[in-house]
Amino acid sequence: MSKMLYRLLVLPLAVLATGMCALTSCEESFTTDPGARLGFSADTLRFDTVFSTIKSPTRRVMVYNPQRKAVRIDRVVLEGGSGSYFQVNVDGRAGDVVDDVDISGGDSAYVFVSVNVERLGSDSALLVEDRLTFHFNGRAQQVVLEAYGQDVEIWRGRTIVHDTALTAAKPYLIYDSLAVAPGKVLTLEPGCRLYFHDNANLFVYGNLYAVGTAERPVLMRGDRFDAMNYVPPVPYNDVSGQWGGVYLYGAGEHRMEHVSMNSGQVGVFLTYAGRSALPAEEEMPRLRMHNCRLHNFLVYGLVAQNAHATVTNSVISNTGNYTVYLNGGTHTFVHTTVANYFNGGMAIQPASRDHTAPAVMIMNLNKTAPMRTTFVNCAVAGNAPIEFSLAARVPQTYDGTFRHTYLGRDTLHLPQFAAEDSLRWRGEDDVLFRSTALDLETGERFDFRPDSASVLVGLADPEATRQYGLQYDIDGNDRYASPHPAAGAWEYRD
């Protein structure tokens, strides 16, 4: 047989045989061992609160094949079937049942899960569950799916035109904006929860009465309960800019007690919004804020502009720009902590902090209503070189009282400060707070309570504490138990 004929007859047969062997080998590469097991990135996939009728963000479970040979999963079954609150996509295929999912040796597959809870008919959050079962090699493994469903009142672009009270029965989900008409009162009762969608705001042209209790505070925050895809995952509630803010306009009387707000664009923006260049006294809005927590805002924490504000036993912290901005009006701060360590620890914020903007800015340069500022038994601190600034045409005559307060900056050589030996200016080795960073791996979170070695301990004036009736700190600790309380919103406790 000639070499040419050999090649024409024998080589194609060899190629065919090789292909058949390859196919046979491929089939044989799937393990049939009943002892083989799959691995999962989570044995239980837990969703945080999911509002009824609103589809949740999608979460992911990784399915691992640790064997050297491939595994064929005969069937992946969502046990609740078509009646389940959960929806599943297995390696690109959606459905309650997905057949024949192959995973090569040492490889993995993706399972994507979302939740859409119907109205539950309950004021309380209820646990909803299902199971995802993987059948292969005559055995089965499961991943548990869990979510807390919560019925919610959905408001879109609503305006309050009658005096209205919102209760704690169900949370309120605000799209676009919620507005209060002039002369009307919006009351947020203890335990009331307002969740704001992206860029949603509360605009109050009338009056806001938000009074919670220590056990049932009023809550205002963004509506996302899922996490960013970091390692470890970062809850969106720790990321600023998730919603707009609270804007208090007009000549309203506003009261906020035991209110917790976080992670918007702006915390509270209190301002005269009339047509005159300078407001008359009766036109200026007034705010009384007590035992409140404003934390983690992309721009400002509290702005009081041509307005009167009294802030006691409160903490305003972590903003991309000014934490407190005062511009026209009378402003009194007693036993309040203003701390700005924005983006401390994990760099998760949408923008960096502007370190040229101090935590407290007193601005009396523009055409404003007459100003008077009082800071007593307070703490003003942060990670910028200057955390307290007074800008006035004639700073030496500015109408201000500053006593028994920590100021995070070098000494100001002005009459209002020179005679006050009770003030504590920043020192190079000062210890202030328990934690000024966020680290999800270690569990460390911003904690602006005084450290055991804090220079705030004993700095406050007990007479001023009694004068303003602030026996108990923001957590209910008794300041009168100490001959010299700590400056700021918290009394020191071991």
Residue pairs with C-beta under 8 A, 6 or more apart in sequence:
1 9
29 69
29 70
29 105
30 69
30 70
30 71
30 72
30 102
31 67
31 69
31 70
31 71
31 137
32 137
33 67
33 137
34 137
34 138
34 139
36 67
36 71
36 136
36 137
37 66
37 141
38 63
38 64
38 65
38 71
38 73
38 103
38 134
38 136
38 141
39 63
39 64
39 65
39 66
40 61
40 62
40 63
40 64
40 141
40 143
41 60
41 61
41 62
41 64
42 61
42 143
43 143
43 144
44 143
44 144
44 145
44 146
45 59
45 61
45 113
45 143
45 144
45 145
45 146
46 146
46 147
47 56
47 59
47 115
47 146
47 147
47 148
47 225
47 226
48 147
48 148
48 225
48 226
49 125
49 148
49 149
49 150
49 225
50 56
50 115
50 117
50 147
50 148
50 149
50 150
50 225
51 117
51 149
51 150
51 151
51 152
51 171
51 173
51 195
51 223
52 117
52 118
52 119
52 120
52 149
52 150
52 151
52 152
53 116
53 117
53 118
53 119
53 154
54 116
54 152
54 154
54 173
55 114
55 115
55 116
56 114
56 115
56 116
56 147
56 226
57 114
57 224
57 226
58 112
58 113
58 114
59 112
59 113
59 114
59 226
60 110
60 111
60 112
60 113
61 110
61 111
61 113
61 132
61 143
62 108
62 109
62 110
62 111
63 73
63 103
63 108
63 109
63 110
63 111
63 134
64 103
64 107
64 108
65 71
65 103
65 104
65 105
65 106
65 107
65 108
66 106
67 105
67 106
68 105
68 106
69 105
70 102
70 103
70 104
70 105
71 102
71 103
71 105
71 136
71 137
72 100
72 101
72 102
72 136
73 100
73 101
73 102
73 103
73 134
73 135
73 136
74 99
74 100
74 135
74 136
75 97
75 98
75 99
75 134
75 135
76 88
76 90
76 97
76 98
76 99
76 101
76 111
76 132
76 133
76 134
76 135
77 96
77 97
77 132
77 133
77 135
78 84
78 86
78 88
78 96
78 97
78 130
78 131
78 132
79 130
79 131
79 132
79 133
80 86
80 96
80 130
80 131
81 96
82 96
84 96
84 130
85 115
85 116
85 117
85 118
85 128
85 130
85 147
85 149
86 113
86 114
86 115
86 130
86 145
86 147
87 94
87 113
87 114
87 115
87 116
88 94
88 95
88 96
88 98
88 111
88 112
88 113
88 132
89 111
89 112
89 113
90 98
90 101
90 109
90 110
90 111
91 98
91 101
91 109
91 110
91 111
92 110
93 101
101 109
103 109
111 132
111 143
113 132
113 145
115 128
115 145
115 147
115 149
117 128
117 147
117 149
119 151
120 126
120 149
120 150
120 151
121 151
122 151
123 151
123 169
123 170
125 148
125 149
125 150
126 148
126 149
126 150
127 146
127 147
127 148
127 149
128 146
128 147
128 148
128 149
129 144
129 145
129 146
129 147
130 144
130 145
131 142
131 143
131 144
131 145
132 142
132 143
132 145
133 140
133 141
133 142
134 140
134 141
134 142
134 143
150 170
150 171
151 170
152 170
152 171
152 172
152 173
152 195
153 170
153 171
153 172
153 173
154 172
154 173
154 175
155 172
155 173
155 174
155 175
155 178
156 175
156 176
157 175
157 176
157 177
158 178
158 179
159 178
159 179
159 180
159 181
160 178
160 179
160 180
160 181
160 184
160 186
160 206
161 181
161 184
162 184
163 184
163 185
163 186
163 187
164 184
164 185
164 186
164 187
165 187
165 188
165 189
166 172
166 186
166 187
166 188
166 189
166 192
166 194
167 189
167 191
167 192
168 189
168 190
168 191
168 192
168 193
168 216
171 193
171 194
171 195
172 192
172 193
172 194
172 195
173 195
173 197
173 223
174 194
174 195
174 196
174 197
174 200
174 202
175 197
175 200
176 197
176 200
177 200
177 201
177 202
177 203
177 244
178 194
178 200
178 201
178 202
178 203
179 202
179 203
179 204
179 205
180 186
180 202
180 203
180 204
180 205
180 206
180 207
180 208
181 205
181 206
182 205
182 206
182 250
183 206
184 206
184 207
185 206
185 207
185 208
185 209
186 204
186 206
186 207
186 208
186 209
187 209
187 210
187 211
188 194
188 208
188 209
188 210
188 211
188 212
188 218
188 259
189 211
189 212
189 218
190 211
190 212
190 213
190 215
190 216
190 217
190 218
190 258
191 212
191 216
191 217
191 218
192 210
192 212
192 218
192 219
193 218
193 219
194 202
194 218
194 219
194 220
194 221
195 221
195 222
195 223
196 202
196 220
196 221
196 222
196 223
196 242
196 243
196 244
196 264
197 222
197 223
197 243
198 222
198 242
198 243
199 243
199 244
199 265
200 243
200 244
201 243
201 244
201 245
201 246
201 247
202 208
202 220
202 244
202 245
202 246
202 247
203 247
203 249
204 246
204 247
204 248
204 249
204 250
204 252
204 254
205 249
205 250
205 252
205 273
206 250
206 252
207 252
207 253
207 254
208 246
208 248
208 252
208 254
208 255
208 256
209 254
209 255
210 218
210 255
210 256
210 257
210 259
211 218
211 255
211 256
211 257
211 258
212 218
212 257
212 258
212 259
213 258
214 258
214 291
214 475
214 476
216 258
217 258
217 259
217 260
218 256
218 258
218 259
218 260
219 259
219 260
219 261
220 246
220 259
220 260
220 261
220 264
221 237
221 242
221 243
221 260
221 261
221 262
221 263
221 264
222 236
222 237
222 242
222 243
222 263
222 264
223 242
223 243
224 236
224 237
224 242
225 235
225 236
225 237
226 235
226 236
227 233
227 234
227 235
227 236
228 234
228 235
228 236
228 239
228 348
230 346
230 348
232 440
232 441
233 440
234 346
234 348
234 440
236 242
236 263
237 262
237 263
238 263
238 296
238 348
238 438
239 263
239 348
239 349
239 350
240 263
240 264
240 265
240 296
240 297
240 298
240 318
240 319
240 320
240 342
240 349
240 350
241 263
241 264
241 265
241 298
241 349
241 350
242 263
242 264
243 263
243 264
243 265
244 264
244 265
244 266
245 264
245 265
245 266
245 267
245 268
245 269
245 297
246 261
246 266
246 267
246 268
246 269
247 266
247 269
247 271
248 254
248 268
248 269
248 270
248 271
248 285
248 287
248 307
249 271
249 272
249 273
249 285
250 272
250 273
250 274
250 285
251 272
251 274
251 282
251 283
251 284
251 285
252 285
252 286
253 285
253 286
254 270
254 285
254 286
254 287
254 288
255 287
255 288
256 268
256 287
256 288
256 289
256 290
256 292
257 288
257 289
257 290
257 291
257 292
258 290
258 291
258 292
259 289
259 292
259 293
260 292
260 293
261 267
261 268
261 292
261 293
261 294
261 295
262 293
262 294
262 295
262 296
262 297
263 295
263 296
263 297
264 297
264 298
265 297
265 298
265 299
266 297
266 298
266 299
266 300
266 301
266 303
267 294
267 297
267 300
267 301
267 302
267 316
267 319
268 287
268 289
268 294
268 301
268 302
268 303
269 300
269 303
269 305
270 285
270 287
270 302
270 303
270 304
270 305
270 307
270 309
271 285
271 303
271 304
271 305
271 306
271 307
272 279
272 283
272 284
272 285
272 305
272 306
272 307
272 328
272 369
274 283
276 283
277 367
278 306
278 367
278 368
278 369
279 306
279 369
284 306
284 307
284 308
284 329
284 369
285 307
285 308
286 307
286 308
286 309
287 304
287 307
287 308
287 309
287 310
288 309
288 310
289 302
289 309
289 310
289 311
289 312
289 314
290 311
290 312
290 313
290 314
291 312
291 313
291 314
291 474
292 311
292 314
292 315
293 314
293 315
293 474
294 301
294 302
294 314
294 315
294 316
294 317
295 315
295 316
295 317
295 318
295 446
296 317
296 318
296 319
296 342
297 318
297 319
297 320
298 319
298 320
298 349
298 350
298 351
299 319
299 320
299 321
300 319
300 321
300 322
300 323
300 325
301 316
301 317
301 318
301 319
301 322
301 323
301 324
301 338
302 309
302 311
302 316
302 323
302 324
302 325
303 322
303 324
303 325
303 327
304 324
304 325
304 326
304 327
304 329
304 331
305 325
305 326
305 327
305 328
305 329
305 368
306 327
306 328
306 329
306 368
306 369
307 328
307 329
308 329
308 330
308 331
309 326
309 329
309 330
309 331
309 332
310 331
310 332
311 331
311 332
311 333
311 334
311 336
312 333
312 334
312 335
312 336
312 468
312 470
313 334
313 335
313 336
313 470
313 472
313 473
313 474
313 489
314 336
314 337
314 474
314 489
315 336
315 337
315 338
315 339
315 448
315 474
315 488
315 489
316 323
316 324
316 336
316 337
316 338
316 339
317 323
317 337
317 338
317 339
317 340
317 341
317 446
317 448
318 339
318 340
318 341
318 342
318 344
318 446
319 340
319 342
319 353
320 342
320 349
320 351
320 352
320 353
320 354
321 353
321 354
321 357
322 357
322 358
322 359
322 360
322 361
323 338
323 339
323 340
323 359
323 360
323 382
324 333
324 338
324 359
324 360
324 361
325 361
325 363
326 360
326 361
326 362
326 363
326 371
326 373
327 363
327 364
327 366
327 368
327 371
328 364
328 366
328 368
328 369
328 370
328 371
329 368
329 369
329 371
330 371
330 372
330 373
331 371
331 372
331 373
331 374
332 373
332 374
333 374
333 375
333 376
333 378
334 374
334 376
334 377
334 378
334 464
334 468
334 470
335 376
335 377
335 378
335 460
335 465
335 468
335 470
335 473
335 485
335 487
335 488
335 489
336 378
336 379
336 488
336 489
337 378
337 379
337 448
337 488
337 489
337 490
338 359
338 360
338 378
338 379
338 380
338 381
338 387
339 359
339 379
339 380
339 381
339 382
339 432
339 433
339 436
339 448
340 353
340 359
340 381
340 382
340 383
340 384
340 387
341 382
341 383
341 436
341 437
341 446
342 349
342 353
343 349
343 352
343 353
344 383
344 436
344 437
344 438
344 446
345 437
345 438
345 439
345 444
346 437
346 438
346 439
346 440
348 438
353 383
353 384
355 383
355 384
355 385
356 384
357 384
358 382
358 384
358 386
358 387
358 388
358 389
358 409
359 380
359 381
359 382
359 384
359 387
359 388
359 408
360 375
360 380
360 387
360 388
360 389
361 389
361 391
362 371
362 373
362 389
362 390
362 391
362 392
362 398
362 400
363 391
364 371
364 390
364 391
364 392
364 393
364 398
365 391
365 392
365 393
370 399
371 398
371 399
372 399
372 400
373 398
373 399
373 400
373 401
373 402
374 400
374 401
374 402
375 400
375 401
375 402
375 403
375 405
376 401
376 402
376 403
376 404
376 405
376 461
376 464
376 468
377 403
377 404
377 405
377 459
377 460
377 461
377 464
377 465
377 470
377 485
377 487
377 488
378 405
378 406
378 487
378 488
379 405
379 406
379 432
379 456
379 487
379 488
379 489
380 387
380 388
380 405
380 406
380 407
380 408
381 387
381 406
381 408
381 426
381 432
381 433
382 408
383 436
384 408
385 409
386 408
386 409
386 410
387 407
387 408
387 409
387 426
388 407
388 408
388 409
388 412
389 409
390 398
390 400
390 412
390 414
392 398
395 414
396 414
396 415
398 414
398 416
400 416
401 416
402 416
402 417
402 420
402 423
403 420
403 422
403 423
403 461
403 464
404 422
404 423
404 459
404 460
404 461
404 464
404 487
405 422
405 423
405 424
405 459
405 487
406 423
406 424
406 426
406 432
406 455
406 456
406 459
406 487
406 488
407 423
407 424
407 425
407 426
408 426
409 425
409 426
410 425
410 426
411 417
411 425
417 423
422 459
422 461
424 455
424 459
424 487
427 455
430 455
431 451
431 453
431 454
431 455
432 450
432 451
432 454
432 455
432 456
433 447
433 448
433 449
433 450
433 451
433 454
434 447
434 448
434 449
434 450
434 451
435 444
435 445
435 446
435 447
436 446
436 448
437 444
437 446
438 444
438 445
438 446
439 445
448 488
448 489
448 490
449 475
449 490
449 492
449 493
450 456
450 457
450 486
450 488
450 490
450 491
450 492
452 492
452 494
454 486
454 492
456 486
456 487
456 488
456 492
457 486
457 492
458 482
458 484
458 485
458 486
459 484
459 486
459 487
460 479
460 484
460 485
460 486
460 487
462 479
462 480
462 482
462 483
462 484
462 485
465 471
465 479
465 480
465 485
466 480
470 479
471 478
471 479
471 480
472 478
472 479
473 479
473 489
473 490
473 491
474 489
474 490
475 490
477 490
477 491
477 493
478 491
479 485
479 491
481 491
482 491
482 492
485 491
486 492
